[in-house]
């Protein structure tokens, strides 16, 4: 808190600094205008740009300026020319004077003018200048392109300008509306487009494949994280769904498909010039100023070995020099519905569940459990009822009791007691200000999320402050602090119930009298009652009582400190030092008291028993503390030279530098018994001895003292240069050398050189190019190499000590994590990109078309070795792969009247294949499944492979396949003898075609945005009924609604592909074949209405007594549903639960309501 207070105080003090006028001292006879303008740049930092056709910069003047201000100098220089000038973003733009009118406009009443400045695509322009013509009064647009200028005469002339765009003159009215600026290449050619994390690349010189995220589309979305907002608005970026990572709640991203087989497959995330090592979900989206996606080698190779999967560069907001005080506030409320529990196919009605239990009971499945009077394994209510009938209860009474259960549906109970409607609140406040000597930014945010599961929530607090100060004329110091704190509460009671092997769909959490009921999770109730009478603690589990107990508390702290120093050596040449320190501490704690079954069960299991009675305890009777902590420290240092120079028709932009990075991770966890939260004291227990357990077995008390540590170090040297001639031709090149501590065996393998080259041709600027209907046309081409690595493979053998000692020797031992490979080296990905950028007249239609191909060499893969080596398979740089595809972006202005309609269409296609892989597994089990576990030559890394399907037998409903080309039901031969090459390849398991259609409508003060996403060209395997597992394993973990769709009579084979019930004593071959056959493969193609946004901007010019620049109300709807899908199974291809996954359900629709305002 002291640090935060000091930072805020410093910001407020610096905000109060006043500007000093720029002064020029220069006396020289017969000096050229070019030389004078360079002197102005040297003394003031202001650049002067002009059109060579209108001003002869070689003309000579007598300069006699002593302590003269900048405006006086410019007025004196241009007084004999029909020219004037405006000042925008430290740039003086010389332009033609407008014709002087015969009469002056009669001054009207003073008004405030507000408006929105956008570019040719309709995207907001941040930092555009709005100047009262003939004066130095001006304002700058905010990050949403909005401006407000006070005390202006009605109908006065305003000049709206932005670098690289035609200056537009408008009349001053209270509501200036939407002002669209168009590009102008003949006046000003230098426009900042992307930030690579190392430099800002001008659009006119960008040879590589970049995507600048539309900030308007980005900010229309409502979420507590930033990366999810990129879906559907970023060309080439795919959000992989229905993967292990995404189903676990993590983001699974790919830029232009896969670039690796086994190594890290996620893009590199850059936050404020350095790799971000924290939780991506913790980045406050309200702090984000811009996002750029780097897709090819020329764009991303500057990041070297970490850029193989593409790079996402995020820059946060900062203050601007010369900026007036600006305050902003954004707040919203998001509400959602409860999840649709009927979606999950891993469920059976109570009637069907009981029918299967009856079938299994009659086949003797539960006999052993019913007769076990030592462990008292749990059997369901229905089985106990059937057993009572076996013991003499009447059939009528049995049917009556079973009928009472058949009408229950536990999903209704789950929704009632465990789920709620999620609610998220967001509050964000920021302030920025600048003088000619300093700039400042300060923000704070608070987010509160109540999740769908009861007793689960998260509170996030963020503070971000950035400051820059010009210590000397040529020396700039910058520093910043970013702090994120998360406090999360996690209650997993429902997991302990629904994931239990004893779960039934007819269980009810309360009885008829409204009292919480016992759920038999580990032992039958009769055992728990008997144990209690023998001195054990209560062994009963009551879910609703557990729900009221203290949940797990999780805390996250992420602190980033950054500092930078930039010195301008001579105009165009500067040196920079940047440093960032990041510390992350994440911890979790659960204090489980005696009210929790977890504690009581452990105490009971390790109780000391004599003659069936408890006489003592090896685990103290008291609370147990479970605590885990992970700490990480990251340090980044960079020294860099920057060079920018233009002369005549030439231009050079170059950087070169050296950087060091280190990421140190430490983690540990422990368990304390007999824990007293008030004093922090606990009781030591014997974690070495082997104890007899109750009711049976033996074991050791777990101390959970696991330790983990990892240190990553990378050193790099880099350079990048671009040369432009005549504003038409640009060539670029970059080189980087990376070294890491992961490869420490051979010196020449520690380092890897990576490079790229690129070229750009402005065809539209050639003298022979005369097309009026296509005024923008340019070609780009690049080629180069990026790198990648897998941190789980190292050059030396690594071990991990086991937390427990060996069972028989009681000695400490270690497991081999990685067998050292002295030949291990970096993966390298060669990328070629060819692009065409175009724009029709008035930008009615514009866009870019890109074709790319990638070739991965030294890919990590498995290689077979002779048995004499002691190894069967070793993973190393033995594989190769290729991929290619298209990215197409089209922007159209469909209507441009009072009603404006713009469309953004994204289309991406990517296909990858493995071209070299040594190991071909002889068993088809490595290839048949949800996707292949082992790569296949000339096929995608992830594909769907199946046993060939011949339909159901019309007489028996048995599934049929092929053996030696003949239809067969010899399942053992099919699953055991089918060679991998004889499997049917259904297609890619990841989308090969994807994109979005975004439409924006504007009318008066209303803006409506509609986002539609699509994914095509891929397949998925749906889970289905597995009779063997249904009979042999826990019914609750193997049930599936396809059981209802099974073949039951001749003719059903025409309407279903689900086989008839198998025999009770059959092996698993029949079900392995069916579930691995093409019958369970579906197309994943679908089109989704992702979100809709609607906003209204109030006319703040009428609120004369309220100093508002903007006041906006907005509504946002997300997860609106599927418009079309290719499969008829009722499954969302982005969310297909695996067998037994009961808690995986689609996100419900959400609706957000909020306001934005600035002062």
N, C-alpha and C positions, 0 to 999 in steps of 0.2 A: 504493500500500500504506500510506503514511503517513496518507492521508486515511481509509482504511478503519479503521486501528488507532485513530485519534483518535475516529472515530464510535463504535466499539465501546466504547472507554474511557468516552466521555461517557455512553453509554447505561447502562453498568454503574454509573457514579457516581450518575446520576439515579435508577436503580432503587432505590438505597438510601435515598432520602428518606423520611421518616416523615410520617404524616398528623397534622394538627392538628385538634382538635375544633372543630366549628362553634359559635360563641358569638353570643348575641343580646343586644343592649342596647336596651330599649324600655319606656318608662314613660309610660302614658297612661290617663286615666280615661274610662269610657264609650266605648270604642273598639269598632267592629264587628269581627266575625270576619273579614270580607272585608278590612278595612284591615290587620288584624294579619297575615293571610296574605300580603298584598302586601309588608309590611315584612319578613316572613321571606324572601320571594323576593329582595328587594333586598339584604338583609344576607348571606344564605347561598347564594343561587342555587338553593335548593330550591323547586319549585312545589308548591302544595297543591291537590288536586282532591277534590271531594266530590259526593254526590248531593243535589240541592236538596230532595228529598222527605224526606230523613232528617236534614238539618242546615240550620237557619235561619242563613244566613251573615250576616244583618243583626242578629242578636242581639248585645247589648252586654256587654262584660266590662271589668273593671279590670285593665289590663296593668301588671305591675310586675316586669319582667325585667331584671336587671342582671348582665351577664356569665354569662347562663344558657345551658346547652347546649341544642341543638335538641330532644333527646328530652324534657328536663324541661319545655320550653315546651309541647310537644304533649300530654304527659301532663296538665299543668295545665289546658289548654284543654278537653280531652275528659272530664275526670274526672266531670262531672255528666251526661254523655250515655251512652246504651248503645252507644257507638261505640269502635272501636279504629282502628289505622292500621298500614300497612306502608310501607316506603321502597323504591322501585324506580327506578333510573336517574335520580337527582336529583329524584324526584317522590315526594311524600308522599300516599298514597292512603288516604282516610278511608272506613271500612267498618263494617258492623254487627258487634257482638261475637257470637261463637258462644255457644250456651247452655252454661252452666257445668255440668259433670257433677258428680254427687254424690260421686263418689269419684275420687281421683287414681290415675292408672295407676301400677302398681308398676314402678319403674324396673328395666329389664333391663340387660344388658351393653351397653357402648358399641359401636356398629357404624359402619361407613362406608356411606353411602347413595349409589348412583349411579342415573342414569336418563336418559331422553331426553324433552325437552319439544318438542311439535309443535303446529302450529296446526290449524284446522278442516279443512284440506286434507291434513294429514299432513306438511307441510313443517316442518323444524326451525326453532325460534325461537332466534335468537342474542340474548343479553342478557336472557333471562328470569331472574327472581329466585326463588331457593329459600331460604326463611327458616324457621328453627326458631321455631315459634309462641311468642309471649310473650317472645322475646329479640331481641337485635340481631344474632345470629349468622346469616349468610346467605352464599350463593355465587351466582355468575352463570353461566348456560350459555355454552358456547363457540360457535364459528361453526358447529358441527354440531348444536347444540341439546342437548349433553350436559353433565351436571354431576356433581360428586362432593363430598359433605359428610361430613367426618370427625367421629368421636367424638360420635355422636348416640345417645340412648337408644332402644332398640328400641320400636317402636309410638308414639314421640313424634309430635306433630302437626307437619307441615311445610306451609307455605303456598307455593304455586307461582303466580307472578303475572307478567303481561306487559301493557304498556300496551294498552288497547283490548280486553282479554279478561277473562272471568270468573276471579276468583281461585279456585283449586282447592286444597282441603285433602286431604292424603294422609297415610297412616301411614308411619312410617319403617321401611323394610325394606331389607335389603342390596341387593336388586335391585328398584328401583321401577318398572322397565320403561318403557313408553311412556306418557307423560302428555299427554293432548290437551286443549288449552285452546280454549274456544269464545268467539266475539266477544260483547261485551256493550256495547251502545250507550248504555244508560241510566246507566251509572256513569262511563264514560270514553270520550271520543269522539275523542281526538287520537292517531292512530297514524301513524308515519312509514312511507311506502310506497316512494317512489322518490326517487332522487337525480338531478336533471337536469343536474348539473354546476355549477349556480348556486345551487340551493336544495333542501331536502328537503321534498317535497310530502306532506302528510297524506292518507291514503287517503280520509277523509271529505270532502275538499275537492278531489279530483282530478277535473277535468272532462275532461281529455284522455285519449288512448289510450296507455296505458303497458303494458309487459310487465315484470313482475319475474321474473327467471329463478329457478327453483327451485334453490336452492344444493345440495340433496340430490342432484337429478338431475345437476347440473353436476359435482359432486365425485365422483359414481360413475364418471364417465368418466376414462379414462387417456389423456393425450396431452401432448406437450411444448408445445403452443400452447393458447390459450384460446378463440379464435373457433370452431374446428371443433367444440368441445364444445356449441355452441349449436344445432347441426343437430338437428331433430326434437324440440326442447323449447321452441321459441320461436314463438309465434303470429305469422303474417305474415312471417316471415323465410325467404326462399328461398335455398338454396345452388345457384346455377346451375352446372351441370356441362356437359361437352361443349362448352365455349366456348373461344375462343383463350386467354383468360386462365387458365381452370381447367386446360386441358391443358398449360399452361406451368408448372404447379405453384403458381399463385396462387389466392387465394380470390376468388370472384366472387359477391357478395352483392346481394340486392335486398330492400327492405322494402316490401311492398305493391306489387310490380311496378315497372315503369319509370316514371320521372318526367322523362325527357329523351330526346332523339333522338340528339344527338351529344356532349353535354357529359359531365362526370364523372357516372358512374352508380353510384358506390359510396357506402354510408352513411358518415357522419362518425363517427369513433371518438374518444371522449373518455376519457382516462385521468387520473384524479385531478384533475378540474375543468377540464382544458385539452385541446385537440386534440392527438392523438398523431401525431407525424411520423415515427416510426421504423418498423421492421419489426414488423408485428403478431404474427408468429410468435415474436418474441423475448420477449414478455410471459410471465413465469412464471405458469402457472395456479394454482400453490399460494399465490401472493401475493394472489390476487383475493378480495375480500370479497363483492362484489355486482355484478350486472350488470342494467341497466335498458335497455330498448329503447323509444325514443320514436317513435311512429308517425304522429301527426297534427300539425296545425298548433299546437294549444294546447299540446301536449307539447314539440314540437321547435322552434317558431318563435323561441324565446329564443336559438337558435343562428344564426338569420338566414340569410345567403346560403349557408352550408355545410350547411344542414339539409334541402335539397330531396329528398334520398334517404333521409331518416330518420337517426336518431342512436342509437348504441350507447354507453351510458355505463358505464364500468368503474371501480370504486372498489377500491383495494387495502386490505389490512388495516392497522389501526392499533391502538395501545394504547388502553385506557380508563381514565378517572379512577377511582381507588379499586379497581383490579383487583389481585388477588394475582398473584405471579409465575407465569406459565404458560409451559411449554416444550412445543413440538410437533415431531414428527418424522414424515415421510412418505417412504417409499421403495418403488420398484417396479421390476420387470424385465419388459420386453415382448419377446416373440419372435414372429417371423412366418415364414411359409414363403417359398420362392422364387416368383417370379411365374410365372403360367401363360402361357408363350410361345406356346402353341397357340391362344390366344384371338385374337390379332391376325390379321385377315383378309388383311393385305398380305403374303401368303406363298404360295408354291407348292412342292409336293414336288419333289425333285430330278428325278424322272421327268418330270413335266409341264414343268418348267423346261427340261430338255434337249430335250424334244419341240418346244417353241417355238423354242429356239435352232437346232434342225435346220431347222425351217421357215424361219426368217429366213436361215440360212446358204444354203439352197437358192435363196432369192430375192435373194442377193447383198448383204445388209445389211452384212456384215463385210469385203467385198472391199477397200474403200479402206483400212481400218485395217490389214489384213494386208499390204498393199503399201506402207504408209508407213514408209520406212526413215530418216526424219528424226526424227519425234516418237515413233515406236514406241508408239502408243496401245494400251492394254490390251485384249486379247480373252480370253475365259474359257478354262478348261481344255477344256471340251467343244468349243468352236469350234476350238481348236488341234488337237484330235484329229480333228475333221472335216476340217480343212485338210490334215492329214497324209495322210488317205485320198485327198484330191484330188491330192496329190503322189505317190501310189503305194502308200500303206499299204493292206493288204487290208481288205475289209469285215468279215471275221471278227475281225480284231485291233481294228478300230475299235469294233465292237459289244462286244467284251470290255472294252475300256478305258472305254467309256461305261457299261456295266453296273456297273463298279466304283464309278462316281460316283453312279449312280442310288440306291444304297442308303444314301447319306449324308444326314444331317439336321443342318444347322449349329446348329439350336436346342439339340440335345443338347450340342454343344460350347460354346455360349454359357453354358448353365446350369453346365457343369462348370468353366469357366475364368474367367468374368466375373461370375457371380452367387453370392451367398451368402444365408444366412438372416439377415435384419436383426435386430439386437438393440439395444434402447434401455434405458438405466439412468437412473433419476431418484433424486436424493437432495435432501431439503429439510428444513431445520431453522429453527425460528423461536422467538423469545422475546418476551413482552410483559409489561408491568407498569405499574401506575399508583398514584399517591397522590392525595390531594385537591388537590394543586398541580401535578401533572405526569402525563403518560402517555407510554409509550415502546413502540416496536416495532422489532425487528431480525430480519432473516431472511437466510439464504444458501442458495443452491441450486446443484447441479451436475447437468448432464444430458449423457450420452454416447450418441450415436446412431451405430451402424454401419449404413450404408445397404445396400440390396440389391446395388448394384454394388460390386465389390471395389475397395478403395483409396478409397472415398468415405465420409467420416464427418464428424461435427460434435460439438464440445464447447462447451457453454454454461455460463458462470459468472454467477450473479446475486447482487447484494447490494442489500438494500432496508432502509432505516431511516427511521422517522418519529417525531418527538418534538413534544410540545406542553407548554408551561409557562405557568402563570398568573403573569405578572410582578407584576400588581396584581390587586385584587379584580375590576376591570372590564376588565383588559387581558390578552389571551392571545396568546402567540407560538407559532407552529408552524414547523417546518423539517424537511426531509427530503432524502434522497439515494437515488437508484436508479441502479445501474450494471449494465450487461449487456455481457458479452464473449463473442463467438462466434469459434471457431477451426475453420474448415472446410477439408477436403481434398477436392479434386475431380479425379478421373481420368476423362478422356473417350476413352480408348483404344477402347472399343467403338463409340463414335460415329464415330471415324475409320475404322472397318472397316465397320460395317453401313450407314452413310449414304453410303458410296462408291458411285459409279455402277457399279463393277466387282464388287460383292458377288454371290455365288452361294450357293444353299442347300446345295451339295455341298462347299464349301470346308471343310478341316479344319485346325485350328490346330496340330496336331502330326502328324508322319509316323508310319509304322509302327514306327519305332525310338524314338518318344517325343521326337524333337527338334522344337523350334519351327519352323514352316514360314514361307516367304516369302509374303506377300500382295501381289499385283501391284496396287498402288493407283493409281499415276500412269503408270508405264511398264512395258513388258514386261521380263521377267528378262533377256532377251538384250541389251537396251539397257543395263541396269544393269551387266551383266558387261563389256560393251564400254567403257562410260564409266569404269569403275574402272581398266581397263587404260590409259586415256588420262590418268590423273592425277586424276580426279574422286573425291570421297569416295563411300563406299558409298551407292548410291541405293535399296537394297532396304529394304522395310518388313516387319518381323517383329512382329506384334501382341503376342505373349506377351513378347517382349523389351521392347517399349514399356511394357507393363503394369508392369514392375518399376522404371521410371524415376520420379524425383521428380514428383509431381503438382502441380497448381496449388494454392497456399496462399491462403486467403481469411480475412481477419480483420475483425471488426466490433466497434466500441466505441460504446456508447450510454450517455451520462451525462445524468441529469436531476437538477437541483437546484431545490427549491421552498422558498418561504418565505411566511409569512402572518402578518398582524397583525390581531387583532379587538378592537375596543373597544366595550364596552356603554355607550352614552351615558346612557340611562335604561332602566329595565326595558321590554323590548319593542323598543327601538331600538338598533341596533348599526351600526358602520361596519367594513368589512373592506378590507384591501389584500392582494392575492395576486400573487405573481411566480413565474414558472418559466423556467428556462434549460435548454435541451437542446442537446447537441452530439453529433453522430453522425459517425463516421469509419469508412468501409468501404474496404478495400483488397484487391487481389488481386495475386499475383506468381507468375509461372512462370519458372523458370530452366531453359532448354532447352539441355542440353549437346550435345556431338557424338554422344552415344549415341542421340539422338533424330533421327528422320528429318526432323522439322520444321526443325532447324538445318542438317543436312547438305544438305537439298534447297535451302534458301536460298543457302548458300555455293556450291553447285554451279551454281545458276541464274545467279548473278552472277560466276562465275569468269571470269578473263581467259584466252581460248583463242587460240592461234596454231597453225595447221597441225594442228588437231584435238587439240592437247595443252594441258593446263592449265599456264600459266606464272605465274599470279598470282591474287590475290583482291581483289575490290571489297568483299566482306564478310569481316572477319577470321575466320580459322579458330579458333573458340572458342565459348563459350557465348553465348546471347542471353537478355537479361532483358526480359520483358514485364510491365509494371507499370501498374496503374490505381488511382486513388484518387478517392473521392467524399467530400466534407465538407459537412455541413449544420449550421447553427445556427438554433435557434428561440428566440424570446423572447416571452413573454406577460405582460402586466400588466393587472390588473383592480382597479378601485376600486368598491366596492359598498356601498350602504346596505340594511339589512334591518329590516323593521318587522313585529312580531307583537303583536296586541292583541285581547283578548276582554273584553266587558263585557255583562252581562245576556244577551240572546239574540243578540248581534252578535259577529262575529269578522272581523278583517282581517289579511291576510298580504300583504306587498308587498316588492319589491326594486327597486332602480334603480341604474344604474351606467354606467361607461365603461371600455372596454378597448382595448388596442393589441396587435397581434400582428405578428410578422415572421418570415419563414422564408427564410433565405439559403442557396442551394445552389451549390456549386462542384465541378467534376469535371475531371479531366485524366488523360491516360495517355501513356506514352512507351515507346519500345523502345531498349534499349542493346545494342550489338554488341561482341563480344570481351569480354564481361563476366566479371570476376573476383569471385566471391562473397566471397572472403577479404578483399580490399582495397576492394571496391566500385568499382574502376576499370573503365572501358570505353574503347573506341576510337571516335573520331569517324569517321563515314563520309560519303560524298558523297550527300546526299539530293536534290540539285538536278538532276544530270545524268541523261540518258536512256541506259541501257546496253542492249547486245545481250544477250539472255537465252539460256540453254542449256536445251533443245536448239534453240529457236527463239523468235522474238518479241523485244520490247523492253519496258523498263519502268524505273521509278525505285525506289530503295530507300525503303521506308516508314519514316518516323521516328515515326509515330503520336503526334504531339504535340497531339492534340485537346484543346480547352479548352471548358468549358461553364459557364455561370453563369446563375442566376435569382434574383430577389429578389421575394418576395411580401409585401405589406403590407396589412393590413386594420385599420381603426379602426371602433369600434362604440359606440353608445349604446343602452341597453336599459332596459326597465322591465316589471315583471310585478306584477299585483295580483289578489287573490281576496277576495271578500266573502261571508261566510256568515251567514245569518239563521236562528235557531231550530234550528240543526243539521239543517235540512231542505233549505234552498235555498242554492246556491252559484253565483255568477257570477264569471267570471275574464276577464282581458284582458291582453294583452302587446303590446309595441311595440318595434321595434328599427330602428335606422338603421345601415346598413353602407356603408363606402366602401373602395375598393381602388385600387391603382396600375395595375390592368389597364385601367381606363377613364379615360384622361387627356385626352380631347379636349374634351368638353363637361362643364362643372361639374355640371349637373343629371343627368348620366349616371354620375358617379362614385359617387353614393350611391343607395341603394334603401331605401325604407321597407317594412318587413314587420310584420305584425300578426296577432293572433288574438283571438277571443272564445270563451267557452264557458259552459255552464250545466249544473248538476247538481241533480236533484230526488230526495230520499230519500222516495219514495212510501211506503215501509214505516213511516215515522215520523209519517204523518198520522193525526189522530184518527179519521178514518173508515175507516182501513185495519185490518181485523180478521182477516186471513188467518193461520191458524195453520200451515197446511201450506206457505206460502211467506213466511216471516218476513223475508226479505231481498229487496228489490226497489227498484232505483233506475234513473233514466234520465239519459243524458248527451247533450249535443250541442255540437259545436264547429265553428268555421269560421275560416280564416285563410290567410295566404300564407307560404310558405317560398321560399328562393332557391337559385340554382345558377349555375355558370360553367364555362367551358372554358378552361383556361390556355393552350391552343394558339392561341387567337384573342385578339388584342389590338386596342386602338383605333388603334394606329399600326403602320406597316409594320415588320417585323422581318427581319433578315438573319442568316445564319450563314456565317462565313468557312470556306472549304474548307481542309482540312489540306494539300492538295497544290496546287501552282501549276498554271495552265493549261498544257495539253500543248504548244501551239505557241508561245504568247507567253512562257511561263514566268513569268507574272505572277500575283500573288495575286488571287483572285476570291471572290465571296460568292454564296450561293444565297438566294432569297427564301423565307422560311419562312411568312410571313403577310402578306397584303395588308391594310393598315390600313383599318378600317371606322370612320369617325367617328361612325356611328350605333350602334355596338355598346353593348349594355347587358346588365344581368343577366337571366337567365331567372327567371320567377316561377311558382310552382306554388300554385294555390288548392286547399285541401283542406277538405272537409266530412266530419264524422264523427258518426254517431249510434249510441249504445251503450245496451245494457240489461244490467244486472248482476242476478243473481238467486241465491237460495239456498233450497233446501227445508229443512224442519224437520230439525234436527240435522245440517244440511249433508250429507245423504245424496247430494244432487245439487246442484251449484252451478256457476256459470259466467258467461260474458259473451258477448253477441252484438253484433257491430258491423257496420254498413254504412258504406262510405265512397265518396266519389267525388273525383277530382282533375281539375283543368283547368290545363294548362300554357300560359302565354302568353309571348310573346317568346322562344319556343324557338329555339335555333340551328338553322338550316336553310339550304338553298341556294336562291338566287334567280337567275333568268336575266336577263342584261343585253344590250342591243343590242351588236352587234359594234363599233359606232363608239366604244364606251367603252374598248375594249382588253381587256375582260373577257368571258368567256362566262358564268361562274358565280361568284358571291361568297357566302360564308357569313356570315350575320348573323341578327338576331332576326326572322325572317320566317315562323316556323312556329308551330303550335299542336297540342296533343294532349289527349286525355282518357283517364281510366281509372276503373274502379269495381270494387267487390268486397265480399266478406264475410270477416270473421274470427270464428270460433266456437271458444270454449274451454269444454269440459265436464270437470268433476271429479266423480267418484263414489266413494262409500265402499260397496263391494260386500259386504265382510265386516268386522266390527269386533269379533271375539271374540279368542280366543287366536291364531287365524289371521286376519290382517288383509290385505285386498286392496283396493287403490285403483287407479283408472283415470283417466288424463288423456288426453283426446281433443282433437286440434287439427285444425281444418279451415279452410283459406283458399282463397278464389277471387278471381282478379283478371283483368280484361280491359282491355287498353289499345288505343287506336287513334289514328292520326294524323288530325287534322281539318283542318289547313291546311298545305300544302306546295306550293311554286311549281313546282319542276322535275319534269317527267315525262320520264324518259329514253326516247328512241324505240327504243333497242335493248334487247331482252329479256334480254341478258346481265347487265344490272344487277339483275335480279330472280330469275333462275334460278341456283341454287347451293345451298350448305349453308344459306343464308338470304339474304334480299334485301339488296343493298348500298345500295339507294335506297328511301326510304319510299314507301308506297302509301296513298292517301287511304282513310279508313274501315277500315284494316287495322292490325294490330299493328305496332309498330316492327320487330320481327323476325318474319317469316312464311316459310312454305315455298310457293314458286310453281313450277309445273311445266308442261312441255309435256304436252298431253293424250295419253293412252296408249290404243292400240287393240289391244294384244297382239302376239304374234309371228305372222309369216306361217307357216301350217302346212306349206307346201311348202319354204320356204327358211330359216326361222328368223330372218328379218330383222325388226327391230323396226318397228312401224307407228304412225304418228301421224295427224294430221288437217291437211288443207289445205282451206280454204274449206268446212269441215264434212264433207269426204269423207275416208275412210280413205286414207292415202297413205304411200309410202316415198320421197317427194321430200324428202330430209333437208335439202338446201340451202334449200328454200323454208320448211320448218318452222322451222329455227333462225334464218333471216335475215329472214323476213317475218311471223312470228307477232308480233302486236302485244301489248304488255304486258297490255292489258285482255282479251286472248283466252287468256291463260295460266290454268291451273287453280290455284285457291287451295286448298291442302291443309289449312292450319290454322296455328296459332301455333307458333313454333319454341321457345318457352319454356313451361314448365308453367303452365297457367291454374288448376289445382286442385292443392293440395298440403297435406300435414299429417303427422300422426303419431298413433300409438296407443301410449301408455306405460302399462305395468302394473307395480305394485309390490306384492310379497307379503312379509309379515313374519310370522315364526313363532319365538317365543322370541327367541333372539339372532341368528337368520338373517334377512337381507333379500335378496330377489331382485328385480332390475329387468330388464324386457324392453322394448326400444324397436323399434317397427316404423314405417318411414317410407313414404310413398307420394307419387307425382307422377302427375298425370293431365292429359288435355286438351291434348296437344301432339304434335308430329311431328318427325321428323328424317330427313335424307337419308343413306342409307348409301352408302359408296363401292362401286364395282363394277368389273368388267373394262372396260378402255378399249383396244380393239384398236389404234386409231391410235397412241396413246402407247406401247403395248406394242411396236409395230413400229418406231416412229420414234425413241423415246427409249430411255434405259437400261432394260433389262428388269428389273433389280433394283429400280428405283424405281417401276415401273408394274404389277408382278405383283399378282394378287388371286385368292383362292381361288374366286371366282365363276366363274373360267375352267373349273373342273371341272364346274360346274353348267350349262354352256352347252347350248343346243339343238344336237343332233347328228343327229337323225333325226325324221321326221314322227311326231307324237304327243307329242314332248317339250314342245310348247307347252302341254300340259295340266298339266305338272308343274314347269315353270320359266318364268321371265320373262327369263332371261339369253340374249341373242341368240347366234346362230351366229357362227363366226369370220368376220371381214370380209376383204375382199380386201387384199392387201399394198399396192397402190398407191392405195387409196381415200383421200379426204381425211378430215378430222375430223368432218364433219357427222353421219355415222351415229352415232358415239360421243357426240358432244355432245348429240344428241337423246336417246339412250337414257339417258345418265347424268343428264340434266336432266328426265327424264320422271317421271310419277307411279309408274312401276314401281320406282323406287329410293327411294320415300318410305315410311316405316314409322311406326306409332304408337309414341310414347315412353312410354305408360302402363306403370307398374310398381309393385310393392310389394316392399319390401326389409326383411329382418331385419337391422337396423343393428348392434345390440349387445345383449349380455346381461351383467349384473353380479351377483355373489353376494358377500355379506360376512357375517362372523360377529364379533360383539362379545363379548369375554370378560367375565366377571363379575369385575371388578377388586376388588370388595369383599372377596373371599376372600384377596387378596394383601396381607395387613396390613403386611408388612415392605417392600413396594415402593410408593413414593408415586405410583402411576399413577392418572390420571383416566379414561383410555380406552386400550384395546388392541384393535385391529381388524385382522383379516386379510381380504383381498379378492381376488377373481378377476374379471377383465374380459375379455370376448371381443368383438372388433370385426370389421367387414366380413364378416359371416357368410354373406351371399349373398342371392340373389333368391328371393322366394317366388312371384312371378308376374310375367310381362311379356307385353305384348300382341303383340310382334313374334316371329316364328318364325325369325329369321335368326341366332339365337345371339349377338346383340349386346346389351350393356348400354347402355341409352340414355344413361346418365351417362358413358360412355366409348366413343366411336365414333372410331377413328383415321381421319384423312383419308388420301387416297391417298398412298402412299409413306412414311407414318409407321410405322416398324418397331419403335420402342422404347416405344410406348405400350401398356401392359398394365394390367389391373385390379390394385388393391392386394390382396395376399393376406390371408387371415384372420390375425389377430394375437391373441395371448393374453398377458394381463398378470397378474402375481402381486405382491402388495404388502402392506404393513402401515402402519397409522397408529397413533400413540400420542401421548398428551399427559401431562404431569406437573404 
